[in-house]
Amino acid sequence: MTSTTDRRFRVRARGPVACFTRPEMKAERVSYEVMTPSAARGVLEAILWKPAIRWHIHEIAVLAPVKWTSFRRNEVNSRATVGRFDYAADEDRAQRNTVALRDVDYVITASFTLVPGKAGPEDNARKFEDMFERRLERGQFFHAPYLGCREFAARVEPAEDGLLPHEAGNGRRPLGLMFYDFVFDVPGAPVRPEFFHAFLEDGVLRVPPRAQVLGGGAS
């Protein structure tokens, strides 16, 4: 069984509205100015999700200038729980302000590895590579891809060669502490969010390896 792949996939994701919510904002939704690694992983898993593979985001290139928009949305204050039948969403709504991005356009560079203990003897990297490419080319998805929030649909397709970041040649600028992903596969440990110090380098967010983030050495 081949457990690793050196193949890197380039996927273009764009749409009219996106919101990659900062977790420190409680009353309002306020987006990071760049797609987070977690949101990028969600786009790839919309195309191909299998328990046997784990996606790794390497780069997110920002093709369009960062533009903002704000609006108010109706949201529910809580979630219905299993076994509760008296929950009425119409009675639990609140209007919240959203500060989102508009006219976003990204190229995600990623690869995957097979997950020990979940990949069967018949699984191999080449099989999933072919499956992902075929689904991406045909526009097939397990669920509709989105840009941070499910109502903000993404147009997803293979990234063509020659696409340049909007800030190419502008050097390095900090984006602050950015949400990386939730860690939920450490035996005996509770689910926890992980963060890293993000920088946009010539219009590209370079994502540190997962082991580096979990080890606290991201910079």
C-alpha positions in Angstrom: 0.0 0.0 0.0 1.4 3.4 -1.0 0.8 5.7 1.9 2.3 9.0 0.7 2.1 11.0 -2.5 4.4 13.8 -3.8 1.6 14.9 -6.2 0.5 18.5 -5.6 -2.9 19.6 -6.8 -3.8 23.1 -7.8 -7.5 24.1 -7.4 -9.0 27.4 -8.2 -11.9 28.5 -5.9 -13.7 31.8 -6.4 -17.0 33.5 -5.6 -18.9 36.7 -5.1 -18.9 36.5 -1.3 -16.8 34.8 1.4 -16.5 34.9 5.1 -13.7 33.1 6.9 -14.8 34.0 10.4 -12.3 35.0 13.1 -13.1 32.9 16.2 -12.4 35.7 18.6 -15.4 37.7 17.3 -18.5 36.7 19.3 -21.4 39.0 18.5 -20.5 39.5 14.8 -19.0 37.6 12.0 -15.8 39.2 10.8 -13.7 37.5 8.1 -10.0 37.0 7.9 -8.7 38.9 4.8 -7.5 35.6 3.3 -8.9 32.1 3.1 -7.8 29.9 6.1 -6.2 26.5 5.7 -9.3 24.9 7.3 -11.6 26.5 4.7 -9.3 25.4 1.9 -9.4 21.8 3.2 -13.2 22.1 3.2 -13.1 22.9 -0.5 -11.0 19.9 -1.3 -13.1 17.6 0.9 -16.2 18.8 -1.0 -14.6 17.3 -4.1 -13.1 14.2 -2.5 -13.7 13.1 1.1 -12.5 9.7 2.2 -11.7 8.5 5.8 -8.6 7.0 4.3 -7.0 10.3 3.2 -5.9 13.5 5.0 -5.5 16.7 3.0 -2.5 19.0 3.6 -2.7 22.6 2.4 0.7 24.1 1.3 -0.2 27.4 -0.3 -3.2 29.7 -0.9 -2.5 32.3 -3.7 -4.7 35.4 -3.6 -5.6 36.3 -7.2 -8.0 39.2 -6.5 -7.5 42.4 -4.5 -9.0 42.2 -1.0 -12.4 43.9 -0.9 -14.9 44.1 1.9 -18.6 44.2 2.2 -20.9 44.2 5.2 -24.5 43.2 5.7 -26.9 41.9 8.4 -28.1 38.3 8.5 -30.6 36.3 10.5 -28.9 33.6 12.5 -30.1 31.2 15.2 -28.6 31.5 18.7 -28.3 27.8 19.4 -28.5 24.4 17.8 -31.1 21.8 18.2 -29.8 18.8 20.1 -30.5 15.1 19.6 -33.7 14.0 21.4 -35.0 17.6 21.7 -38.3 18.0 19.7 -39.6 21.3 21.0 -36.9 23.5 19.4 -38.3 26.2 17.0 -35.7 28.1 15.0 -38.1 30.9 14.2 -38.2 31.7 17.9 -34.4 31.6 18.3 -33.3 34.1 15.7 -31.1 37.1 16.0 -29.8 39.7 13.5 -26.0 39.9 13.4 -23.7 42.0 11.3 -21.3 40.2 8.9 -18.1 41.8 7.6 -17.2 39.6 4.6 -15.0 39.5 1.6 -16.3 40.1 -1.9 -15.2 38.9 -5.4 -12.6 36.5 -4.0 -10.4 34.3 -6.2 -7.8 31.8 -4.9 -5.6 29.0 -6.0 -5.1 26.3 -3.4 -2.0 24.0 -3.6 -2.4 20.8 -1.6 -1.5 17.2 -1.3 -2.8 14.3 0.7 -1.5 11.3 2.7 -3.2 8.0 3.6 -4.3 7.8 7.2 -2.8 4.8 9.1 -5.5 2.5 10.4 -8.2 3.9 8.1 -6.8 3.0 4.7 -7.5 -0.5 3.7 -5.1 -2.9 1.9 -6.7 -2.1 -1.5 -6.2 1.7 -1.0 -3.2 3.4 -2.6 -2.3 7.0 -3.3 -2.6 6.6 -7.1 -6.2 5.5 -6.8 -7.2 8.6 -4.9 -5.1 10.9 -7.1 -7.0 9.7 -10.2 -10.3 9.9 -8.4 -9.7 13.5 -7.3 -8.6 14.6 -10.7 -11.6 13.0 -12.4 -14.1 14.5 -10.0 -12.5 18.0 -10.3 -12.5 17.9 -14.1 -16.1 16.8 -14.2 -17.3 19.2 -11.5 -18.5 16.4 -9.3 -18.8 17.0 -5.5 -19.8 15.2 -2.4 -21.5 18.4 -1.3 -21.6 22.0 -2.7 -18.2 23.7 -2.0 -18.4 27.0 -0.2 -16.3 29.9 1.0 -16.3 29.9 4.8 -20.2 29.8 5.2 -22.4 27.3 3.4 -24.5 30.0 1.8 -21.5 31.5 0.1 -21.1 29.1 -2.8 -17.7 28.6 -4.5 -17.0 28.0 -8.1 -14.3 25.3 -8.2 -12.2 24.1 -11.1 -8.6 23.1 -12.0 -6.2 26.0 -11.8 -4.7 26.8 -15.1 -1.0 27.8 -15.5 0.0 31.4 -15.5 -2.3 32.7 -12.8 -0.5 35.4 -10.8 -1.3 36.6 -7.3 -2.6 40.1 -7.1 0.2 41.2 -4.7 3.0 39.5 -6.7 6.2 41.5 -6.1 4.9 43.3 -3.1 7.0 41.4 -0.6 6.0 40.0 2.8 3.3 41.4 5.0 1.9 39.9 8.2 -1.7 38.7 8.5 -1.6 38.2 12.2 -2.6 35.0 14.1 -4.7 32.9 11.8 -6.9 29.8 12.5 -5.2 26.7 11.2 -7.6 23.9 11.9 -9.2 21.8 14.6 -7.1 18.9 16.0 -9.3 16.0 16.8 -7.2 12.9 16.2 -4.8 13.0 19.1 -5.7 10.0 21.3 -7.0 11.1 24.8 -6.9 14.8 23.9 -10.0 17.0 23.5 -10.7 18.7 20.2 -8.9 22.0 20.2 -8.3 24.8 17.7 -4.7 25.5 16.4 -3.4 28.8 15.1 -0.3 30.0 13.3 1.4 33.4 12.5 0.4 34.0 8.9 2.2 36.1 6.3 1.3 37.0 2.7 4.5 36.6 0.6 4.1 38.2 -2.8 0.4 37.4 -2.7 0.8 33.8 -1.4 -0.1 32.5 2.0 2.4 29.7 2.7 1.0 27.2 5.2 3.4 25.6 7.6 3.3 21.8 7.9 0.8 20.3 10.3 3.5 18.8 12.6 5.2 22.3 12.9 1.9 23.9 13.9 1.1 21.2 16.4 4.6 21.4 17.8 4.2 25.2 18.4 7.0 26.1 16.0 5.0 27.9 13.3 6.4 31.3 12.3 
